[in-house]
Amino acid sequence: MTSFLRRKTILALVAISVVIYFSFRGGGASSSPPPYVSPLRFPTPSSLPYTNIPVKAAGYHLFENLYVKEGIMYLVVEDPDHPNIPALRQMTSSGLPDSVGVKPREPSRDHMRIITKKEAEGILGGPLMVMDGFSIILNDPGPMFLTHLYHYWVELLLGAWKSYSHLDPTITPAGVTKLPPPARIIFPHAFEDQWRDKTGLNAWLTKMAFPGMAAQFKSDWDDWSVSGMTLMLERAVLVDRSAGNRGTACIGPRKRMMKMNSDILDIAPASPNWYQPVRQAVLRAISAPAPPSVLERPIIVYITRQGSGRSLADQDHTALVEALDNFRDRAEVHVAQMQTKTKEEQITLMSRTTILIGVHGNGLSHLVWMDPTPKSTVIEIFPSGLDGPSSQGFNYDYALPAMSLGIKHYSVSDNVALCEPNYPKVNFPPNFHRRNITVDAATITNLINERLGFTHPGL
């Protein structure tokens, strides 16, 4: 009996060993790859799921089950006249550039249609390709805006992510979210070489934030358009510049901001940490060190543009640098020329910055990497209003994203510092893009003292 049990035990062990061996080797029936299943479907139009619009802001609409056929986007709904469905011109446009004028940019049935399931029977029949996951559609008309860091990242992508983030009110300060990263970004009107800025930051940042996201361009969009196939985007945010410029913060009774992302950035977020998944993903990708405690040693960064485009008068630049030097015993101070730094160095520096100072310009786009602490501050210098209110420059390019991220923002012209809700009116005077902009260093020093809680002047 003992030998019989021993033989059974040995046989059992051998059998288990064979199973384990073939499991690791990839052999055996259990490791066979699953059969190929085509992503094509052949549903009846009556079985198509309805289109939902969980987030609605001019120029930024989040759709569930958005259909595309022959280059036209379709919303399948019960009642196309329902008041909860936004106006077509609030959602999309023809995608033509600003140079063609206002009227040609208005959308028509050649761009988007709102239809019932009955109408879908004669339109969306045949093969249907399900594009699962989250898609970002940037309806911008080619290189005019896409090749500029501010317009691409701070307007288009920042607003797109805020739209998506509304689906998760539980996003944590560490960027933990239940939202899957975007599966694809689509440029219906731009070719592959028409979205890269001259510094290379656009494409690089996109890969750092969303390394698994595929990119599709006008040639891909055109291929789908002539295929005769219907696409169903499971979840997509459609970003449209012309539609954004028709929002209530641009042309409505609240007209004041006049930015294409005014409506989406001005609405309350579902989570105060809505941008942290993107910010933290980029910082992890470049192995950025954690910033020091603001209470321990704040970091002041002045982005200088001297010698290139819009910049301070030399004497005011010198006075500002000297004033900032007086903070070095209490803070880490940087006078930074961003163009001399690597991409990793730029993002790392901004991620550690407590007070950011700079003349209005593209360098301030990096405010999106700042840690939004109670002391985080952007001080933006505009051309002065010494010749009267009509000469004071101001716009919401950087004020709006700063406020939406929980960062305090000041507009400074000479010795006048203003913040929300007391900003000057949007104005582009003849001196807006000039060099030799004047600023009072003591005004900026006082703001720093106030924001950082220093008890004695920095001068």
C-alpha positions as CSV (number, residue, x, y, z in Angstrom):
1,M,0.0,0.0,0.0
2,T,2.8,2.4,0.9
3,S,4.6,1.9,-2.5
4,F,1.3,2.3,-4.3
5,L,0.6,5.7,-2.6
6,R,4.2,6.7,-3.3
7,R,3.8,6.0,-7.0
8,K,0.5,8.0,-7.1
9,T,2.2,10.9,-5.5
10,I,5.1,10.8,-7.9
11,L,2.8,10.7,-10.9
12,A,0.8,13.6,-9.6
13,L,3.9,15.7,-9.1
14,V,5.1,14.8,-12.7
15,A,1.7,15.9,-14.1
16,I,1.8,19.2,-12.2
17,S,5.4,19.8,-13.4
18,V,4.4,19.2,-17.1
19,V,1.5,21.7,-16.8
20,I,3.8,24.4,-15.2
21,Y,6.5,23.7,-17.8
22,F,4.2,24.3,-20.7
23,S,2.5,27.2,-19.1
24,F,5.8,29.1,-18.9
25,R,6.9,27.8,-22.4
26,G,3.7,29.0,-24.0
27,G,2.8,25.5,-25.1
28,G,-0.4,23.6,-24.5
29,A,-3.9,24.3,-25.4
30,S,-4.5,26.6,-22.5
31,S,-1.9,29.2,-23.8
32,S,-3.3,29.4,-27.3
33,P,-4.1,33.0,-28.4
34,P,-7.7,33.9,-28.4
35,P,-9.3,34.0,-31.9
36,Y,-9.2,37.3,-33.7
37,V,-12.4,39.3,-33.3
38,S,-12.9,42.2,-35.7
39,P,-13.7,45.5,-34.1
40,L,-16.3,46.0,-36.8
41,R,-20.0,45.7,-35.9
42,F,-23.1,45.5,-38.0
43,P,-25.8,46.8,-35.7
44,T,-29.2,47.9,-36.8
45,P,-29.7,51.6,-36.5
46,S,-32.4,51.1,-33.9
47,S,-29.9,49.4,-31.6
48,L,-27.4,52.2,-31.7
49,P,-26.9,53.8,-28.3
50,Y,-28.0,57.4,-27.9
51,T,-25.5,60.2,-27.7
52,N,-25.1,61.8,-24.3
53,I,-23.4,65.2,-23.5
54,P,-22.3,65.1,-19.9
55,V,-20.2,68.3,-20.1
56,K,-21.4,71.4,-22.1
57,A,-19.3,74.5,-22.4
58,A,-18.9,76.6,-25.6
59,G,-16.1,75.0,-27.6
60,Y,-15.6,72.1,-25.2
61,H,-18.3,69.4,-25.3
62,L,-17.8,65.9,-23.9
63,F,-19.8,63.3,-25.8
64,E,-20.6,59.7,-25.2
65,N,-21.4,57.8,-28.4
66,L,-20.4,60.4,-30.9
67,Y,-20.8,59.1,-34.5
68,V,-18.8,60.1,-37.6
69,K,-19.4,59.2,-41.2
70,E,-18.0,60.7,-44.3
71,G,-16.4,63.4,-42.2
72,I,-19.7,64.5,-40.6
73,M,-20.3,64.2,-36.9
74,Y,-23.7,62.8,-35.8
75,L,-25.5,63.1,-32.5
76,V,-28.3,60.4,-32.2
77,V,-31.0,61.6,-29.8
78,E,-34.6,61.1,-29.0
79,D,-35.6,64.7,-29.7
80,P,-33.3,66.9,-31.8
81,D,-35.2,70.0,-30.7
82,H,-34.8,69.3,-26.9
83,P,-33.7,72.5,-25.1
84,N,-30.8,70.6,-23.4
85,I,-29.1,70.0,-26.7
86,P,-26.6,72.9,-27.3
87,A,-26.8,75.0,-30.4
88,L,-24.6,73.6,-33.3
89,R,-22.5,76.8,-33.3
90,Q,-21.7,76.3,-29.6
91,M,-20.3,72.8,-30.4
92,T,-18.4,73.0,-33.7
93,S,-17.5,75.0,-36.8
94,S,-16.4,74.5,-40.3
95,G,-12.8,74.3,-39.1
96,L,-11.7,77.0,-41.5
97,P,-9.0,79.5,-40.3
98,D,-9.8,83.0,-38.9
99,S,-8.5,84.6,-42.1
100,V,-11.7,83.5,-44.1
101,G,-13.9,85.7,-41.9
102,V,-16.7,85.0,-39.4
103,K,-19.5,83.7,-41.6
104,P,-17.5,80.9,-43.4
105,R,-16.6,79.5,-40.0
106,E,-20.2,78.9,-39.1
107,P,-21.1,75.2,-39.0
108,S,-23.6,73.5,-41.3
109,R,-25.0,70.1,-41.9
110,D,-21.8,69.3,-43.7
111,H,-20.0,69.4,-40.3
112,M,-22.5,68.1,-37.7
113,R,-26.0,66.8,-37.6
114,I,-28.4,66.0,-34.8
115,I,-30.6,63.1,-35.8
116,T,-33.1,60.6,-34.4
117,K,-32.7,56.8,-34.6
118,K,-35.3,56.8,-37.4
119,E,-33.2,59.2,-39.4
120,A,-30.1,57.1,-38.6
121,E,-31.6,54.2,-40.6
122,G,-30.8,55.8,-43.9
123,I,-27.5,57.4,-42.7
124,L,-25.5,55.2,-40.3
125,G,-26.3,51.7,-41.6
126,G,-23.6,49.3,-42.6
127,P,-20.3,48.5,-40.9
128,L,-19.6,50.4,-37.7
129,M,-16.2,50.7,-36.1
130,V,-16.2,51.2,-32.3
131,M,-13.4,53.5,-31.2
132,D,-13.3,52.7,-27.5
133,G,-11.7,54.7,-24.7
134,F,-11.4,58.5,-24.5
135,S,-10.7,60.6,-27.6
136,I,-9.7,64.3,-27.9
137,I,-10.7,66.0,-31.1
138,L,-8.9,69.3,-31.8
139,N,-10.9,71.0,-34.5
140,D,-8.3,73.8,-35.0
141,P,-7.6,74.7,-38.6
142,G,-3.9,73.7,-38.9
143,P,-0.7,75.4,-37.9
144,M,-1.9,79.0,-37.0
145,F,-2.6,78.1,-33.3
146,L,-1.4,74.5,-33.0
147,T,2.3,75.4,-33.4
148,H,2.2,77.7,-30.3
149,L,2.6,76.2,-26.8
150,Y,0.1,78.5,-25.1
151,H,-2.7,78.0,-27.7
152,Y,-2.1,74.2,-27.9
153,W,-1.5,73.3,-24.3
154,V,-3.1,76.0,-22.2
155,E,-6.1,76.6,-24.3
156,L,-6.9,73.4,-26.2
157,L,-5.5,70.5,-24.0
158,L,-6.1,72.2,-20.6
159,G,-9.8,72.7,-21.5
160,A,-10.1,69.3,-23.0
161,W,-8.8,67.6,-19.8
162,K,-11.0,69.8,-17.6
163,S,-14.0,68.6,-19.6
164,Y,-13.0,65.0,-19.1
165,S,-12.1,65.5,-15.4
166,H,-15.8,66.3,-14.6
167,L,-16.4,62.6,-14.8
168,D,-14.3,62.0,-11.6
169,P,-15.0,64.2,-8.6
170,T,-12.7,62.1,-6.5
171,I,-9.3,63.1,-8.1
172,T,-6.7,63.4,-5.3
173,P,-3.9,65.9,-4.8
174,A,-1.5,63.2,-5.9
175,G,-3.3,62.9,-9.2
176,V,-5.0,59.5,-8.5
177,T,-8.0,59.2,-10.7
178,K,-10.4,56.5,-11.9
179,L,-10.3,58.0,-15.4
180,P,-8.4,56.0,-18.1
181,P,-5.8,58.1,-20.0
182,P,-6.8,59.3,-23.5
183,A,-6.6,56.6,-26.2
184,R,-6.2,59.0,-29.1
185,I,-5.9,62.6,-30.2
186,I,-7.4,63.6,-33.5
187,F,-6.6,66.6,-35.7
188,P,-9.2,66.6,-38.5
189,H,-7.8,69.7,-40.2
190,A,-4.0,69.4,-39.5
191,F,-1.3,67.3,-41.0
192,E,1.4,65.5,-39.0
193,D,3.9,68.4,-39.4
194,Q,1.4,71.2,-38.4
195,W,1.2,70.8,-34.6
196,R,4.8,71.0,-33.6
197,D,6.0,74.3,-32.1
198,K,9.6,75.4,-32.9
199,T,10.8,74.5,-29.3
200,G,9.5,71.0,-29.6
201,L,7.5,71.3,-26.4
202,N,4.0,70.5,-27.8
203,A,4.7,66.9,-29.0
204,W,7.2,66.2,-26.2
205,L,4.7,67.3,-23.4
206,T,2.0,65.3,-25.1
207,K,4.1,62.1,-24.9
208,M,5.2,62.8,-21.3
209,A,1.6,63.3,-20.2
210,F,-0.1,60.6,-22.3
211,P,2.6,58.2,-23.5
212,G,0.1,55.6,-24.8
213,M,-2.1,58.0,-26.7
214,A,-2.2,57.6,-30.5
215,A,-2.3,60.6,-32.9
216,Q,-4.5,60.8,-36.0
217,F,-4.3,63.6,-38.5
218,K,-6.2,65.0,-41.5
219,S,-4.9,62.3,-43.8
220,D,-6.4,59.7,-41.3
221,W,-9.6,61.6,-41.0
222,D,-9.9,61.7,-44.8
223,D,-9.2,58.0,-45.0
224,W,-12.2,57.3,-42.7
225,S,-14.3,59.8,-44.6
226,V,-14.0,57.9,-47.9
227,S,-14.3,54.4,-46.3
228,G,-18.1,54.5,-46.1
229,M,-17.7,53.2,-42.6
230,T,-19.4,54.7,-39.5
231,L,-17.2,55.4,-36.5
232,M,-18.6,55.4,-33.0
233,L,-16.4,57.2,-30.5
234,E,-17.2,55.8,-27.1
235,R,-16.3,59.0,-25.3
236,A,-14.8,62.1,-26.9
237,V,-14.3,65.8,-26.2
238,L,-14.7,68.0,-29.2
239,V,-12.6,71.2,-28.9
240,D,-13.5,74.0,-31.3
241,R,-11.9,77.4,-31.3
242,S,-14.6,79.3,-33.2
243,A,-17.3,77.7,-31.0
244,G,-15.4,78.6,-27.9
245,N,-15.3,82.2,-29.0
246,R,-19.1,82.2,-29.2
247,G,-19.4,81.5,-25.4
248,T,-21.1,83.6,-22.8
249,A,-17.7,84.9,-21.5
250,C,-16.9,86.3,-25.0
251,I,-20.2,87.6,-26.5
252,G,-22.9,87.1,-23.8
253,P,-24.0,89.3,-20.9
254,R,-20.9,88.3,-19.0
255,K,-18.6,89.4,-21.8
256,R,-15.3,90.2,-20.2
257,M,-12.7,87.4,-20.7
258,M,-12.8,87.1,-24.5
259,K,-10.9,83.8,-24.6
260,M,-11.9,80.6,-26.4
261,N,-11.5,78.6,-23.2
262,S,-13.4,81.1,-21.0
263,D,-16.5,79.1,-20.5
264,I,-14.8,75.7,-19.7
265,L,-12.1,77.2,-17.4
266,D,-14.6,79.5,-15.7
267,I,-17.0,76.8,-14.5
268,A,-16.4,75.1,-11.2
269,P,-14.4,71.9,-11.4
270,A,-15.8,68.6,-10.2
271,S,-12.6,68.2,-8.1
272,P,-10.2,70.9,-7.0
273,N,-7.4,68.5,-8.1
274,W,-8.8,68.1,-11.6
275,Y,-5.4,68.8,-13.4
276,Q,-3.2,66.8,-11.0
277,P,-3.3,63.6,-13.1
278,V,-1.7,65.4,-16.0
279,R,0.7,67.4,-14.0
280,Q,1.9,64.4,-11.9
281,A,2.2,62.2,-15.0
282,V,4.6,64.7,-16.6
283,L,6.6,65.2,-13.4
284,R,7.0,61.4,-13.0
285,A,8.0,61.0,-16.6
286,I,10.9,63.4,-16.2
287,S,11.8,62.2,-12.6
288,A,11.3,65.7,-11.2
289,P,12.2,66.0,-7.5
290,A,9.6,66.9,-5.0
291,P,9.6,70.7,-4.3
292,P,10.7,71.9,-0.9
293,S,8.1,73.0,1.6
294,V,6.9,76.5,0.8
295,L,7.1,77.3,4.5
296,E,10.7,76.0,4.6
297,R,12.1,77.9,1.6
298,P,9.8,79.4,-1.1
299,I,11.1,79.7,-4.7
300,I,10.9,82.9,-6.7
301,V,11.3,82.7,-10.5
302,Y,11.5,85.8,-12.8
303,I,11.3,84.7,-16.4
304,T,13.3,87.4,-18.3
305,R,12.7,88.1,-22.0
306,Q,15.4,90.8,-22.3
307,G,16.7,91.1,-25.8
308,S,13.8,89.2,-27.4
309,G,10.4,90.7,-28.3
310,R,8.2,92.0,-25.5
311,S,10.4,92.9,-22.6
312,L,11.2,95.4,-19.8
313,A,13.1,98.6,-20.1
314,D,16.7,97.8,-19.3
315,Q,16.7,100.0,-16.2
316,D,13.5,98.5,-14.8
317,H,14.8,94.9,-15.5
318,T,18.0,95.8,-13.6
319,A,16.0,97.3,-10.7
320,L,13.8,94.2,-10.5
321,V,16.7,91.8,-10.4
322,E,18.4,93.8,-7.7
323,A,15.1,93.9,-5.7
324,L,14.8,90.1,-6.0
325,D,18.4,89.6,-4.8
326,N,17.3,91.0,-1.5
327,F,15.1,87.9,-1.0
328,R,17.9,85.4,-1.3
329,D,18.3,85.0,2.5
330,R,14.7,83.9,2.8
331,A,13.9,82.3,-0.6
332,E,15.5,80.6,-3.6
333,V,15.6,83.1,-6.4
334,H,16.1,82.4,-10.1
335,V,16.4,84.9,-13.0
336,A,15.6,82.4,-15.8
337,Q,16.0,82.5,-19.5
338,M,13.8,79.6,-20.5
339,Q,15.2,79.2,-24.0
340,T,18.6,78.3,-22.5
341,K,17.2,75.4,-20.4
342,T,16.3,71.9,-21.5
343,K,12.7,70.8,-21.5
344,E,13.2,68.8,-18.4
345,E,14.9,71.7,-16.6
346,Q,12.0,74.1,-17.6
347,I,9.3,71.8,-16.2
348,T,11.3,70.9,-13.1
349,L,11.9,74.6,-12.2
350,M,8.3,75.5,-12.7
351,S,7.1,72.5,-10.6
352,R,9.1,73.9,-7.7
353,T,8.1,77.6,-8.2
354,T,6.1,79.5,-5.5
355,I,6.1,83.0,-7.1
356,L,6.3,83.3,-10.9
357,I,7.1,86.7,-12.4
358,G,7.2,87.7,-16.0
359,V,6.2,90.0,-18.8
360,H,3.1,88.9,-20.6
361,G,4.2,86.1,-23.0
362,N,4.5,82.5,-23.8
363,G,6.9,81.7,-21.0
364,L,4.1,82.1,-18.5
365,S,2.4,79.0,-20.1
366,H,4.6,77.0,-17.7
367,L,2.4,78.1,-14.8
368,V,0.4,74.9,-15.4
369,W,3.3,72.9,-13.8
370,M,3.3,75.0,-10.6
371,D,2.1,73.3,-7.4
372,P,-1.2,75.1,-6.5
373,T,-0.4,75.8,-2.8
374,P,-2.1,78.7,-0.9
375,K,0.9,80.8,-1.5
376,S,1.4,80.0,-5.2
377,T,1.3,83.3,-7.2
378,V,1.7,84.5,-10.8
379,I,2.7,88.2,-11.2
380,E,2.2,89.2,-14.9
381,I,3.6,92.5,-16.1
382,F,1.6,94.4,-18.8
383,P,2.4,97.6,-20.7
384,S,1.6,100.6,-18.5
385,G,-1.4,102.8,-18.4
386,L,0.5,106.0,-17.7
387,D,-0.9,107.6,-20.8
388,G,-4.5,107.0,-19.6
389,P,-6.7,103.9,-19.2
390,S,-6.7,103.4,-23.0
391,S,-2.9,102.6,-22.9
392,Q,-3.1,100.0,-20.2
393,G,-2.7,96.5,-21.7
394,F,-4.4,93.4,-20.3
395,N,-5.9,90.1,-21.3
396,Y,-6.9,86.8,-19.6
397,D,-4.4,84.5,-21.4
398,Y,-2.7,83.5,-18.1
399,A,-5.0,84.9,-15.5
400,L,-7.8,82.5,-16.5
401,P,-5.7,79.3,-16.3
402,A,-4.0,80.4,-13.1
403,M,-7.3,81.0,-11.4
404,S,-8.8,77.7,-12.7
405,L,-5.8,75.8,-11.2
406,G,-6.1,77.6,-7.8
407,I,-3.1,79.9,-8.3
408,K,-3.3,83.5,-7.3
409,H,-2.8,85.9,-10.2
410,Y,-1.9,89.6,-10.3
411,S,-1.8,92.0,-13.2
412,V,0.9,94.6,-12.7
413,S,1.3,97.8,-14.8
414,D,4.0,100.2,-13.5
415,N,3.0,100.6,-9.8
416,V,-0.6,99.3,-10.1
417,A,-1.3,95.7,-9.1
418,L,-4.8,94.2,-9.6
419,C,-6.4,90.8,-9.1
420,E,-9.8,89.2,-9.6
421,P,-12.4,90.7,-9.5
422,N,-10.7,94.1,-10.1
423,Y,-8.8,93.4,-13.3
424,P,-8.7,96.2,-15.9
425,K,-10.7,95.7,-19.1
426,V,-9.2,93.6,-21.8
427,N,-7.2,95.9,-24.0
428,F,-4.5,95.7,-26.7
429,P,-3.1,99.2,-27.0
430,P,-0.5,100.1,-29.7
431,N,2.3,99.5,-27.2
432,F,1.1,96.0,-26.2
433,H,3.9,94.1,-28.1
434,R,6.7,96.7,-27.6
435,R,9.9,96.4,-25.7
436,N,10.9,98.9,-23.0
437,I,7.8,98.1,-20.8
438,T,8.1,99.9,-17.5
439,V,7.4,98.4,-14.0
440,D,7.9,99.5,-10.4
441,A,10.2,97.0,-8.6
442,A,8.9,98.0,-5.2
443,T,5.3,97.1,-6.3
444,I,6.4,93.6,-7.1
445,T,8.5,93.4,-3.9
446,N,5.4,94.3,-1.8
447,L,3.3,91.6,-3.5
448,I,6.0,89.0,-2.7
449,N,6.2,90.1,0.9
450,E,2.4,89.9,1.2
451,R,2.0,86.5,-0.5
452,L,4.9,84.9,1.4
453,G,4.0,86.5,4.7
454,F,7.4,88.1,5.2
455,T,7.4,90.6,8.0
456,H,10.0,93.0,6.7
457,P,10.5,94.5,3.2
458,G,12.6,92.8,0.6
459,L,14.3,96.1,-0.4
